[in-house]
Structures are given as C-alpha cells and as structure tokens.
Amino acid sequence: MVGMEIAVRLTNTTVSGNTVEGIIAWGGGIFARNARIEDSTVTGNTAERAGGVSAHELTISGSIIAGNTAELDYPDVRFVGVASVSHSLIGDTSDMAQVVIDAINAGVGNLLDVDPLLGPLADNGGPTMTHALLPGSPAIDAGDPAFVGPPYADQRGYYRVVDGDGDMTARIDMGAFEYASVAPLPGDGNLDHFVDGLDYLLWAELYEEDRAADPPGAPLRGDYNDDGVVDGLDYLVWGENFEASITALAFARVQAITESVTANLHVAETSVAADGAADVAFVWRAVFGQQDRDGRDEGVGRGRDFPTSEPMTHHWRRV
C-alpha cells in the first residue's frame, strides 16, 4: 500500500496485491491526501471502501485502475475534492457518486467500466514485477497520442511509445507496461530508439561514473554493457551498434509478418462470371505480435491494413 495522509506521486509503477481492513479502512492500493498517478497500473488491491485509490485531490493520467475490490463501495477510485482524469482506464464505476463519475467523464480519452485484460503479476522483464497487457487489451495504444516522453521507458525499462496494435502508428499504452515493446538497444543511452552520436556524447560525459547510484528504470546512462562502470568497454558496445534503430527492427517485424501471410495464403474458392472474368477468394492467417489473426480476402485488387476484428477484403479479379 502507498500513502497515508500525505502527497503521493507515482510514475511507471505497479501497485498490486495489497489489503487494508477495518470499517474506516480506505484505499487498498493508495491512500493519500493528494495523489498523482501517471502511466501506472493499480490492480488486485482490497479494502472495505475504495479498493484501489482513495484521495482528497486526485490526478490520474495514462493509467489503469481496475480489478480492485471493496466490500462496501468505490471498488477502484474514490475522491472527495478536486480530480483530473485523462487517458486512463477505470475498470468499475459502480457505487460511485454521480459527481465522481461526472468528473471522470469530463476528462479526455478515458475508458470506463471495461476489462483492461491484464495478465497476472509476473516477471515480464526488467527489475520489477508487472501486469502485462494481454492481446486485445483496450489499453494498448490508448494513452495520450501527443506523448513522446519523458519517461522514455516503461516500468521494466523497455521502450515507451511503440506500435502495439499494428496500425503503423506508435502511441503510448495506458498503464505501467508497454505492449509489444522491447528492451533498449545496446548503446541507446538516451532511449530515443537510435544508437547515434548523442549516445556517444552521453557516454563521454559520464565516463568513469558508477551507475549504481541511478534509480531503477533510469536510462542506461553510458554503461552500455551493464557492468556498473562507464568505461572503454561501453564505447566498444556503442561502436558495434552505431546506427542501429528500432525503426529497422520494426521493418524486419513487418517483413516477417508479410512472409507469414504469404506462407499461409491459399485459394478458398473461385467463381467465373458470364464475361469470363474470375473472382478468386483467398484465406490467410498471420501472427501479429501475440495475436493470431485470420481473414478472408474478397475485395478489390489492392492491399489494405491488417484488420483488428472484421476480415480484411481484397478482390483479385482476373480478366
């Protein structure tokens, strides 16, 4: 549990599995006079009232507060003063006073009374445990579309702001976990998705520094081989990875998906019109990230983006 009657600010944090007991026990996960919750996940907490978060003044941005339980009321969120909620998912608004719901609805980009599709608390990479977003989670690519950082990493230290839903547009997720992200490229000390001269300057500025003083989840800060010291060995890592980028990795990922579709493409049926033209329907199967997607193509003769739920349609008409 985080809080007491103080000001609390959480960024890239998971609050999970806490319990408080008693009739006046509020806020199973967070109890504070003033709480600011950014890019965090609060789930699996329990209290008599306000299982997730209880605060007098509350600011929530880019976060998931869902899957908490309260024996009396306010399963996920409760506040009594000023509140600002934006680009966040609140899983259960039942038992909330209408004034609370109105305050949440006044925010931008919020999702209310939906299941965030979270995995269990587990080692999903990085130094601390997280709840992964599962395939199809409504929190994927649902954060602030204008967000570019900082922070540049999620709770695990993996890149923030990646294309998680396959629409070829990178957008931050809600919560502490970034779906379909990867660990930073070796040598990318400023976490901008490129290994370039800026990372060399970072290494040179911090040469011989002991990165043990850095907080968990901080940028690599020049220690590119993660041995605790910024030295010549890190320069070699930077040099070996110079000009590497996440863009190149994304291109390779798209190419692999294309090859998967091609390998699994076959003719389902054909029909011949009176004028001799033939319509050919194709069936494809692809693996996109962790999502299996099936489709039936029977549209116009040009490509379109991969679908999310409805079958994509192509028509291949041979005349």
C-alpha positions in Angstrom: 0.0 0.0 0.0 1.2 3.5 -0.8 0.2 6.6 1.1 -1.2 7.7 4.4 -2.3 11.4 4.7 0.5 12.7 2.5 1.1 13.7 -1.1 2.0 10.8 -3.4 3.3 10.8 -6.9 3.7 7.5 -8.9 5.1 7.2 -12.4 5.6 3.9 -14.2 4.6 2.0 -11.1 2.5 -1.1 -10.4 0.5 -1.3 -7.1 -0.9 -4.8 -6.7 -2.0 -7.3 -4.1 -2.5 -5.0 -1.1 -5.2 -5.3 1.6 -6.4 -3.0 4.3 -9.0 -4.0 6.9 -11.5 -2.1 9.1 -14.6 -0.1 8.7 -12.7 3.2 8.2 -10.0 1.5 6.0 -9.9 3.4 2.7 -7.7 2.9 -0.3 -6.4 -0.6 -0.5 -3.7 0.3 -3.0 -3.2 4.1 -2.5 -4.5 6.3 0.4 -3.3 9.9 0.3 -4.5 13.4 0.7 -3.0 14.4 -2.7 -2.3 11.6 -5.2 -0.8 12.0 -8.7 -0.8 8.7 -10.7 1.0 8.7 -14.1 1.5 5.8 -16.5 0.9 3.3 -13.7 -1.2 0.2 -13.0 -3.2 -0.2 -9.8 -5.0 -3.6 -9.6 -5.7 -6.5 -7.3 -6.0 -4.4 -4.2 -8.7 -4.8 -1.5 -10.3 -2.6 1.2 -13.6 -2.0 3.0 -14.0 1.1 0.9 -12.1 2.3 -2.2 -10.2 -0.9 -3.0 -7.9 0.8 -5.5 -7.3 4.5 -4.8 -8.7 6.9 -2.2 -7.6 10.6 -2.2 -8.8 14.1 -1.4 -7.2 15.6 -4.5 -6.5 13.2 -7.4 -4.8 13.4 -10.7 -4.7 10.3 -13.0 -3.1 10.2 -16.4 -2.2 7.4 -18.7 -3.0 4.8 -16.0 -5.1 1.7 -15.4 -7.0 1.4 -12.1 -9.1 -1.8 -12.4 -9.6 -5.2 -10.8 -9.7 -3.8 -7.3 -12.4 -4.8 -4.8 -14.2 -3.0 -2.0 -16.7 -4.7 0.4 -18.8 -1.5 0.7 -18.3 0.9 -2.2 -15.9 2.5 -4.6 -14.1 -0.6 -5.9 -11.5 1.3 -7.9 -11.4 5.0 -7.3 -12.7 7.4 -4.7 -12.0 11.1 -4.2 -13.7 13.9 -2.2 -12.1 17.0 -3.6 -10.6 18.0 -6.9 -10.0 15.4 -9.6 -8.4 15.3 -13.0 -8.5 12.0 -15.0 -7.2 11.7 -18.6 -6.3 8.9 -21.0 -6.9 6.3 -18.2 -8.9 3.2 -17.7 -11.2 2.9 -14.7 -12.5 -0.7 -14.5 -15.5 -0.3 -12.3 -17.5 2.8 -11.5 -20.3 1.0 -9.7 -21.3 2.5 -6.3 -19.6 5.8 -7.3 -21.4 9.0 -6.6 -22.6 10.7 -9.8 -20.4 13.7 -9.1 -17.3 11.4 -9.2 -18.4 9.8 -12.5 -19.1 13.2 -14.0 -15.6 14.4 -13.0 -14.0 11.3 -14.7 -16.2 11.8 -17.8 -15.0 15.4 -18.0 -11.6 14.1 -18.8 -10.2 13.3 -22.2 -9.6 9.8 -23.6 -10.9 7.8 -20.6 -12.3 4.2 -20.7 -14.8 3.4 -18.1 -16.3 0.0 -17.0 -14.2 -2.1 -19.3 -11.8 -5.0 -18.6 -8.2 -4.0 -19.2 -7.2 -7.6 -19.9 -4.2 -7.8 -17.6 -2.0 -10.8 -17.1 -1.0 -11.9 -13.5 1.7 -10.2 -11.6 4.8 -11.7 -13.1 8.4 -11.3 -14.3 7.8 -9.8 -17.7 11.3 -8.5 -18.0 13.1 -5.7 -16.1 13.9 -5.4 -12.4 10.4 -5.5 -11.0 7.2 -7.4 -11.5 4.4 -6.1 -13.7 1.0 -7.0 -15.0 1.3 -7.4 -18.8 -1.3 -6.2 -21.2 -2.8 -9.2 -22.9 -3.6 -9.4 -26.6 -6.7 -7.3 -27.4 -6.4 -5.1 -24.3 -8.3 -1.8 -24.8 -5.3 -0.1 -23.1 -3.0 -0.9 -26.0 -2.1 2.3 -27.9 -4.9 4.1 -25.9 -2.7 6.6 -24.0 -2.2 10.3 -24.8 -1.5 10.4 -28.6 0.7 13.5 -28.0 3.0 11.8 -25.5 6.6 11.5 -26.6 8.4 11.3 -23.2 10.0 11.5 -20.7 9.8 9.0 -19.4 11.1 7.1 -22.4 10.8 3.6 -20.9 8.0 1.7 -19.1 8.4 0.2 -15.6 10.5 -2.6 -17.0 12.9 -0.2 -18.7 11.5 -1.2 -22.1 10.8 1.4 -24.8 7.7 3.6 -24.4 5.6 4.7 -27.4 5.6 1.8 -29.8 3.0 0.5 -32.3 1.2 -2.1 -30.2 -1.9 -2.6 -32.3 -0.4 -2.9 -35.7 -1.8 0.2 -37.3 1.6 1.5 -38.1 1.3 4.4 -35.7 3.3 4.4 -32.5 1.3 5.5 -29.4 1.8 5.0 -25.7 -0.2 2.4 -23.8 -2.2 3.0 -20.6 -0.5 1.6 -17.5 3.0 0.7 -16.4 3.5 -1.9 -19.2 4.1 -1.2 -22.8 2.7 -3.9 -25.1 4.9 -5.3 -27.9 7.9 -3.3 -26.7 11.5 -4.5 -26.4 14.5 -3.9 -24.2 16.6 -0.9 -25.2 19.1 -1.3 -28.0 22.7 -1.8 -26.7 24.2 1.7 -26.8 21.0 3.7 -26.8 21.7 5.5 -23.6 19.1 8.3 -24.1 16.4 5.8 -25.1 15.3 7.6 -28.3 15.2 4.4 -30.4 18.5 5.2 -32.2 22.2 4.5 -31.4 23.9 7.6 -32.6 26.2 10.4 -31.7 24.0 11.6 -28.9 24.6 8.3 -27.1 28.4 8.8 -27.6 28.2 12.2 -26.0 26.3 10.7 -23.1 29.0 8.1 -22.7 31.8 10.7 -22.9 30.1 13.0 -20.3 29.6 10.2 -17.8 32.9 8.4 -18.4 34.2 6.6 -15.3 30.8 7.2 -13.5 29.4 4.5 -11.3 25.8 4.0 -12.5 24.9 2.1 -9.3 23.6 5.5 -8.0 21.0 5.6 -10.7 17.4 4.7 -9.7 15.8 1.6 -11.2 14.4 2.2 -14.6 16.7 5.1 -15.3 18.3 5.4 -18.8 21.4 3.3 -19.2 23.5 6.5 -18.8 26.5 5.3 -20.7 27.0 1.9 -19.0 26.1 0.0 -22.2 27.4 -3.4 -21.0 25.7 -3.0 -17.6 28.8 -3.9 -15.6 28.4 -0.9 -13.2 31.1 1.3 -14.6 31.1 3.7 -17.6 34.4 2.8 -19.3 36.1 1.9 -22.6 34.1 -1.4 -22.9 30.9 0.6 -23.2 32.4 2.6 -26.0 33.0 -0.7 -27.9 29.4 -1.6 -27.3 28.3 1.7 -28.7 30.5 1.4 -31.7 29.3 -2.1 -32.5 25.7 -0.9 -32.5 26.2 2.5 -34.1 23.2 3.4 -36.4 21.0 0.6 -35.1 17.4 1.7 -34.6 14.0 0.4 -33.6 12.8 1.5 -37.0 15.0 -1.1 -38.6 13.6 -3.7 -36.1 10.1 -2.7 -36.9 10.7 -3.1 -40.6 12.1 -6.6 -40.0 8.9 -7.4 -38.0 6.6 -6.2 -40.8 8.6 -8.3 -43.3 8.3 -11.4 -41.1 4.5 -10.8 -40.9 4.3 -10.5 -44.7 6.2 -13.7 -45.1 3.9 -15.4 -42.6 0.8 -14.3 -44.6 2.4 -15.4 -47.9 3.2 -18.8 -46.5 -0.3 -19.3 -45.2 -2.2 -17.9 -48.2 -4.3 -20.2 -50.2 -7.2 -20.1 -52.7 -10.5 -20.8 -50.9 -12.8 -20.6 -53.9 -13.2 -19.1 -57.3 -16.2 -18.1 -59.4 -16.3 -17.3 -63.1 -18.7 -14.7 -64.4 -20.5 -14.8 -67.8 -18.0 -12.5 -69.3 -15.2 -14.8 -68.5 -13.8 -12.9 -65.5 -12.8 -14.9 -62.5 -13.2 -13.8 -58.8 -10.7 -15.5 -56.5 -11.2 -15.6 -52.7 -8.1 -16.1 -50.6 -7.8 -17.1 -46.9 -4.9 -16.0 -44.9 -3.6 -16.5 -41.4 -0.9 -14.3 -39.7 0.6 -14.0 -36.3 0.9 -10.3 -35.3 2.7 -9.8 -32.1 0.9 -12.3 -29.8 -2.3 -12.2 -31.7 -3.4 -14.8 -34.2 -5.4 -13.2 -36.9 -7.5 -14.9 -39.6 -9.1 -13.4 -42.6 -10.9 -14.0 -45.8 -10.0 -11.8 -48.8 -12.7 -11.0 -51.3 -12.4 -7.3 -52.1 -10.7 -5.0 -54.6 -7.3 -5.8 -56.1 -5.2 -3.8 -53.8 -3.8 -4.2 -50.3 -5.2 -2.8 -47.1 -4.0 -2.7 -43.5 -4.4 -5.8 -41.4 -7.8 -6.0 -39.7 -8.4 -5.9 -36.0 -11.6 -7.9 -35.9 -13.5 -7.8 -39.2 -12.0 -9.7 -42.1 -9.9 -7.7 -44.4 -11.1 -7.8 -48.0 -9.1 -7.9 -51.2 -10.6 -8.9 -54.6 -8.3 -10.4 -57.1 -10.2 -10.2 -60.4 -8.6 -11.9 -63.4 -9.9 -10.7 -66.7 
